[in-house]
């Protein structure tokens, strides 16, 4: 019984992994690292995030954040807007 359960779980996990892999390839996320995914998640989950807030939360320097965001923008994974407060 335990062996059957283990095989069923492994089969499910393989199907799940293969499905995720196809979806990630389709939307261009198959080539990003775990850290990059974490940073994208931070951007998308934080309303009106600024570079300064991104740097503070992620404990990165502002130039590093700028470089990360520019790479995301070049890959069409993120976009940037001028804050109304900066106008």
ChimeraX commands (.cxc) that place a marker at each C-alpha (Angstrom):
marker #1 position 0.00,0.00,0.00 radius 0.5
marker #1 position 2.75,2.49,0.91 radius 0.5
marker #1 position 4.63,1.70,-2.29 radius 0.5
marker #1 position 1.52,2.39,-4.39 radius 0.5
marker #1 position 1.00,5.68,-2.59 radius 0.5
marker #1 position 4.64,6.66,-3.14 radius 0.5
marker #1 position 4.38,5.85,-6.86 radius 0.5
marker #1 position 1.12,7.82,-7.17 radius 0.5
marker #1 position 2.63,10.85,-5.45 radius 0.5
marker #1 position 5.74,10.68,-7.64 radius 0.5
marker #1 position 3.58,10.44,-10.77 radius 0.5
marker #1 position 1.53,13.45,-9.64 radius 0.5
marker #1 position 4.66,15.47,-8.86 radius 0.5
marker #1 position 6.16,14.70,-12.26 radius 0.5
marker #1 position 2.96,15.78,-14.03 radius 0.5
marker #1 position 2.83,18.94,-11.93 radius 0.5
marker #1 position 6.49,19.75,-12.59 radius 0.5
marker #1 position 6.13,19.15,-16.34 radius 0.5
marker #1 position 3.02,21.37,-16.46 radius 0.5
marker #1 position 4.74,24.17,-14.57 radius 0.5
marker #1 position 7.80,23.88,-16.79 radius 0.5
marker #1 position 5.68,24.26,-19.93 radius 0.5
marker #1 position 3.83,27.26,-18.51 radius 0.5
marker #1 position 7.06,28.93,-17.37 radius 0.5
marker #1 position 8.57,28.40,-20.83 radius 0.5
marker #1 position 5.47,29.84,-22.46 radius 0.5
marker #1 position 5.58,33.04,-20.41 radius 0.5
marker #1 position 9.37,33.38,-20.35 radius 0.5
marker #1 position 9.97,32.53,-16.70 radius 0.5
marker #1 position 11.97,29.37,-17.33 radius 0.5
marker #1 position 15.28,31.22,-17.37 radius 0.5
marker #1 position 14.99,33.24,-14.17 radius 0.5
marker #1 position 16.66,32.30,-10.93 radius 0.5
marker #1 position 14.98,31.78,-7.59 radius 0.5
marker #1 position 16.21,35.19,-6.42 radius 0.5
marker #1 position 14.87,36.89,-9.53 radius 0.5
marker #1 position 11.51,35.20,-8.99 radius 0.5
marker #1 position 11.54,36.43,-5.38 radius 0.5
marker #1 position 12.24,40.00,-6.55 radius 0.5
marker #1 position 9.49,39.84,-9.21 radius 0.5
marker #1 position 7.10,38.59,-6.57 radius 0.5
marker #1 position 8.06,41.52,-4.33 radius 0.5
marker #1 position 7.42,43.98,-7.16 radius 0.5
marker #1 position 4.03,42.53,-8.04 radius 0.5
marker #1 position 2.80,42.14,-4.47 radius 0.5
marker #1 position 3.83,45.58,-3.18 radius 0.5
marker #1 position 1.51,48.39,-4.26 radius 0.5
marker #1 position 3.29,51.47,-5.56 radius 0.5
marker #1 position 6.73,50.06,-4.80 radius 0.5
marker #1 position 9.59,52.49,-5.26 radius 0.5
marker #1 position 13.23,51.70,-5.88 radius 0.5
marker #1 position 14.02,52.87,-2.37 radius 0.5
marker #1 position 11.38,50.61,-0.81 radius 0.5
marker #1 position 12.52,47.70,-2.99 radius 0.5
marker #1 position 16.10,48.26,-1.83 radius 0.5
marker #1 position 15.04,48.50,1.81 radius 0.5
marker #1 position 12.89,45.35,1.77 radius 0.5
marker #1 position 15.37,43.29,-0.22 radius 0.5
marker #1 position 18.41,44.67,1.60 radius 0.5
marker #1 position 20.08,45.62,-1.68 radius 0.5
marker #1 position 21.76,48.84,-2.73 radius 0.5
marker #1 position 19.78,51.28,-4.89 radius 0.5
marker #1 position 22.16,50.81,-7.87 radius 0.5
marker #1 position 21.67,47.04,-7.63 radius 0.5
marker #1 position 17.89,47.49,-7.56 radius 0.5
marker #1 position 18.09,49.76,-10.59 radius 0.5
marker #1 position 20.10,47.12,-12.45 radius 0.5
marker #1 position 17.62,44.37,-11.50 radius 0.5
marker #1 position 14.59,46.43,-12.51 radius 0.5
marker #1 position 16.23,47.44,-15.80 radius 0.5
marker #1 position 16.86,43.77,-16.63 radius 0.5
marker #1 position 13.24,42.93,-15.82 radius 0.5
marker #1 position 12.05,45.80,-18.01 radius 0.5
marker #1 position 14.34,44.72,-20.88 radius 0.5
marker #1 position 12.79,41.24,-20.62 radius 0.5
marker #1 position 9.23,42.66,-20.44 radius 0.5
marker #1 position 8.78,41.17,-16.96 radius 0.5
marker #1 position 8.20,44.55,-15.29 radius 0.5
marker #1 position 7.53,48.15,-16.19 radius 0.5
marker #1 position 8.23,51.42,-14.48 radius 0.5
marker #1 position 6.28,54.63,-14.01 radius 0.5
marker #1 position 7.19,58.00,-12.62 radius 0.5
marker #1 position 5.59,58.39,-9.23 radius 0.5
marker #1 position 3.03,61.23,-8.98 radius 0.5
marker #1 position 5.01,62.39,-5.95 radius 0.5
marker #1 position 8.07,62.85,-8.19 radius 0.5
marker #1 position 6.29,65.05,-10.74 radius 0.5
marker link #1:1,2 radius 0.2
marker link #1:2,3 radius 0.2
marker link #1:3,4 radius 0.2
marker link #1:4,5 radius 0.2
marker link #1:5,6 radius 0.2
marker link #1:6,7 radius 0.2
marker link #1:7,8 radius 0.2
marker link #1:8,9 radius 0.2
marker link #1:9,10 radius 0.2
marker link #1:10,11 radius 0.2
marker link #1:11,12 radius 0.2
marker link #1:12,13 radius 0.2
marker link #1:13,14 radius 0.2
marker link #1:14,15 radius 0.2
marker link #1:15,16 radius 0.2
marker link #1:16,17 radius 0.2
marker link #1:17,18 radius 0.2
marker link #1:18,19 radius 0.2
marker link #1:19,20 radius 0.2
marker link #1:20,21 radius 0.2
marker link #1:21,22 radius 0.2
marker link #1:22,23 radius 0.2
marker link #1:23,24 radius 0.2
marker link #1:24,25 radius 0.2
marker link #1:25,26 radius 0.2
marker link #1:26,27 radius 0.2
marker link #1:27,28 radius 0.2
marker link #1:28,29 radius 0.2
marker link #1:29,30 radius 0.2
marker link #1:30,31 radius 0.2
marker link #1:31,32 radius 0.2
marker link #1:32,33 radius 0.2
marker link #1:33,34 radius 0.2
marker link #1:34,35 radius 0.2
marker link #1:35,36 radius 0.2
marker link #1:36,37 radius 0.2
marker link #1:37,38 radius 0.2
marker link #1:38,39 radius 0.2
marker link #1:39,40 radius 0.2
marker link #1:40,41 radius 0.2
marker link #1:41,42 radius 0.2
marker link #1:42,43 radius 0.2
marker link #1:43,44 radius 0.2
marker link #1:44,45 radius 0.2
marker link #1:45,46 radius 0.2
marker link #1:46,47 radius 0.2
marker link #1:47,48 radius 0.2
marker link #1:48,49 radius 0.2
marker link #1:49,50 radius 0.2
marker link #1:50,51 radius 0.2
marker link #1:51,52 radius 0.2
marker link #1:52,53 radius 0.2
marker link #1:53,54 radius 0.2
marker link #1:54,55 radius 0.2
marker link #1:55,56 radius 0.2
marker link #1:56,57 radius 0.2
marker link #1:57,58 radius 0.2
marker link #1:58,59 radius 0.2
marker link #1:59,60 radius 0.2
marker link #1:60,61 radius 0.2
marker link #1:61,62 radius 0.2
marker link #1:62,63 radius 0.2
marker link #1:63,64 radius 0.2
marker link #1:64,65 radius 0.2
marker link #1:65,66 radius 0.2
marker link #1:66,67 radius 0.2
marker link #1:67,68 radius 0.2
marker link #1:68,69 radius 0.2
marker link #1:69,70 radius 0.2
marker link #1:70,71 radius 0.2
marker link #1:71,72 radius 0.2
marker link #1:72,73 radius 0.2
marker link #1:73,74 radius 0.2
marker link #1:74,75 radius 0.2
marker link #1:75,76 radius 0.2
marker link #1:76,77 radius 0.2
marker link #1:77,78 radius 0.2
marker link #1:78,79 radius 0.2
marker link #1:79,80 radius 0.2
marker link #1:80,81 radius 0.2
marker link #1:81,82 radius 0.2
marker link #1:82,83 radius 0.2
marker link #1:83,84 radius 0.2
marker link #1:84,85 radius 0.2
marker link #1:85,86 radius 0.2
marker link #1:86,87 radius 0.2
view
